[in-house]
Amino acid sequence: MGAVAQQRFSTGTAVVTGAAAGIGEGLARRLASLGMTVVVADIDSDRAAAVAADISAGGGRADGQGVDVSRADEVEALAEAVFDRHGSVELLINNAGIESAGLLWEIDEARWRRLMQINVDGVFYCLRSFVPRMIEAGSPACIANMSSVGGLNAVAVQGPYIVSKHAVLAMTECLHQDLSIVGAPIQVSAIIPHSVRSQIFLAAQREAPTDNPTANAVFDAMQRDNVTKGLDPLDAAGHMIEQIAEGEFWIHSDDEMCTAAAHRRGRQLLDLRPPSDPRDMLTRMGVPLPEGKP
């Protein structure tokens, strides 16, 4: 862990949503190891409690809190409870999110709405409930929202997720500007991770299965790559927390891969090119092209 993070995040309270598994759990564990009191917030309250208990057993300080970020009332109750207990929040990481596979016109309406409620509305609800309290506290703080390299580019058969991550990035940039207007001492950061090991692709196939063979093949390939090439959540968290501590807006899990994604997007916009041909991606991933598509 870097020296800047050790200095900045050695005290205070951090709230991490979606912190019961994957990258969220990695962030919670790293922050606790630095000395912060971490609120492990997740829709899976039992798993959140287990992660918090394990952190505490290892000498850290953590509380497990069950919350469905798609419900404004539950988020408001979480914020009220955290501020009542701890008095302030020095770091809020809006991480909770889900995936979904399939061609856009084949996505189930209920799944579309659920994904947007968690990935987009959940971030908004957290901002609406936590930001006024953080401003009132008046102490330096930071808010980091979890976008994705998918928030910079378009990817076939992941339409709902890609749309949501573009929205989160736009929301984060707007938040940065709005807080500047009021002069609040709150840093804003956009987290743009590449591949970090998690169960997000398996969960998508389990919770919202699709009959589209190409989408299933892509998600199978992504899950394999995620397992074999994805960063360890603790290692990725350590790198990203150091960047947050240094005051960066753009936070990357893998500097080279994430910067390359940003440059691709920049070149596409500068040249006014259409989105890339997804068949190239399918070929690289070893996914058979649909019949009739050379």
C-alpha positions, 0 to 999 in steps of 0.5 A: 500500500502506498504512503499517501493512502496510509497517511490519508486513510489511516483514520475516519469512516469509509462506506463501501456499497456492494462490499460483500464480494469482489472488488467491493470486498477488496476495497473494504478490506484494504481500507480497514487495513489502513486503519479506517472504520469501514461500513460494509454495505451490501444487499446480502446482509449475511455476507456483509456481516460475515465480511465485517466480522472477518475484518474485525477478527483480523484487528480492523474495524468494520460494520456490516449493513444490509442495504438495497441501493435501489431503494431510496428509503433504505439508502437514507436509513443507511446514511442516517445510521452511519452518521448517527454512529460515526459522526462523519464519512471521509470516504464514500465508494459507490460500488454496487452493480450488476451485469446482464448479457444479451442483444438490447432488444432481447433484454427482459424489461424487468432486468433492464429496470433492475440493472438501472435501479442498482447501477444508476439510481443506486449511485444517485440515491447514495449521493442524495443521502450522503452528500448533504450530510458530508457537506454539513460535516464540513470536513475533507472527504472523498466520493468515488463512483464505480464506472468501468472501462465499459463507461468509456467504450461500447461493447456488444451484448452488454448493452444495459451494463454499458449504458449504466456505466456511461451514466455513472461516469457522467453523473460523477463528472456532474457531481465534481462540477456541482460540488465545485460550485458550492465550494465543498471540501469533497474530492470526487473520483471516477473509478474506471477498472479493467478486469478484476476477479469477481462473480459478476458474469456468472451472477448475470447468467444465473439471475438473467439467463439469455437464449442468445448463443453469442451472448452466452459465449461472450460471457463464458469467455469473459468469465474465463478471462476474468479468472485467468487474467483478472487482477486480484481484488485486494491488489486492484483495491490497493492500487486504486485507493492510492490513486484516490488518496493522491487526489486523482479524478480518474482512478484505474485498476490497470493503468496501461489497459485503462489508459488505452481504453480512454485513448481509443474512445478519444480517437473515435470521437476526434475522428468521428468514427462509428463504434468498432466492429464487434466481430473483431472482438468475437474473433479475438475471444474465440467466440464463433460468429453467428451464421451468415456473418463473415 
